[in-house]
Amino acid sequence: MTKPQTIGENGGLYRKLARVALPIAIQNLISASLSLVDNLLVGNLGETELATVGLSTQISVIFWMILFGFNGGNITYMAQFWGKRDLVNLRHVAGIAVSVSFGAGVLFFCASMFIPRYVLMIFTDIPEVLEMGTPFVRAGAVIFLIWSVTVPMQAMMKSTQQTKIPLYISLVIFTLNTLIGLVLIYGYLGMPRMGIMGAVTGVIISRVVELALYIIVIFGRKNILAGPLRDFFSWNRELFGRVIKNSTFTTINEFMWSFGTSLYNAAFGRMGTTAFAAVQAGNTILNLFSLFCFSTGDAMLILIGEKLGSGELDKAKNVAKKLIKITIIIGLAAGVLLFVASRPITSLFELTPLGVTYAVSILTVYSCVLWLKVFNSGVITGTLRAGGDTRFAMLTEVCCVWLIGVPSAFFFALVVKLPVYWVLLIVQAEEIIKMFILIYRVRSLKWLRDLVRDID
């Protein structure tokens, strides 16, 4: 029989959750705010510019989600090795993460550098957006190479519960990117007025600085993660195979999910500039709330994974139950705040009166379903991935998006021609179905596994 949790044990869990999750939440909020600031700066140039940046960055969204998925699978092993306090194997996993991520970064770099117009045509057929967005996509190609190194480094920090360091680095990057973007977009301080190209230039400079800061913090300051290069790149075939198998499912999951949601935008991008500008504004505002909430999923992966790696399966199960309940509460609270803040924040964008109406309606839909999104994200990225149940998580998410969400978006947007906010509401059916499937899986306990028990 499992020993009941005492008040002191629960308090300790909640304090640890706050210590791990709060810096991640603030970092995610900063990242979302960075996107909001960029969109506000560009949005003041006009709806065409805002739509151009939104559609041009869809390829970056896909790559980011691939990195998030692949490194999410790596964190499963990193967190469990941290539970065993096995730093050598943790570094091995980090080396695998950097190697594979950089290979993917090269592919996206080449596509964006050499065929940017064809990349952009995946998401829109608006002539002025294609003309304006092509040089934007080409200029941002180098970002893929930078992210492929910084994201695994960030994963290392999070898996060892050093979540404050990525937070501090994000604060620096937010400040730098905002200042440079402001100067270059509008031509302040004697600089040329670059428009949307000033925005991408600011992102490139700030991301280079971000990479330099991670290298300095980990290796220059002799962090606990620092070690000889052979620790990072001398992994054996067995470990490589296990990590790749686990991470392949998370990568396919995030790629297919992000590509599917990008196709939502492809459908919306064919409904006209005003409709898509409203969607872009709505998604930017939603990210302020959802990314903050999704930090609980990251923390769940880290905390549950640590318990599993140390062989405490009963404790891992109890931790998962309590954290899942917390995700629902956080999602409901965030939905209320999003609804209250929707109109004031929307007014910051330079939208037409019809665009404002669309954006507020879109945010009303999001506020009603945000708790569902947070719950589903927490179970998939936190609970299931912590135990390496990545295949089931992938099948659930991919099937719901591609069999329900994507067909609904195109059918109701381009055939039935409903208003954009009604299309968004109908698409949320995939979240409802996903929720019931995930509840069943969590209760089955098939995800509860110690993956590193027999690895020396």
Secondary structure, 3 states (H helix, E strand, C coil): CCCCCCHHHHHHHHHHHHHHHHHHHHHHHHHHHHHHHHHHHHHCCCHHHHHHHHHHCHHHHHHHHHHHHHHHHHHHHHHHHHHHCCHHHHHHHHHHHHHHHHHHHHHHHHHHHHCHHHHHHCCCCCHHHHHHHHHHHHHCCHHHHHHHHHHHHHHHHHHCCCCHHHHHHHHHHHHHHHHHHHHHHHCCCCCCCCCHHHHHHHHHHHHHHHHHHHHHHHHHCCCCCCCCHHHHHCCCHHHHHHHHHHHHHHHHHHHHHHHHHHHHHHHHCCCCHHHHHHHHHHHHHHHHHHHHHHHHHHHHHHHHHHHHHCCCHHHHHHHHHHHHHHHHHHHHHHHHHHHHHHHHHHCCCCCCHHHHHHHHHHHHHHHHHHHHHHHHHHHHHHHHHHCCCHHHHHHHHHHHHHHHHHHHHHHHHHHCCCCHHHHHHHHCHHHHHHHHHHHHHHHHCCCCCCCCCCCC
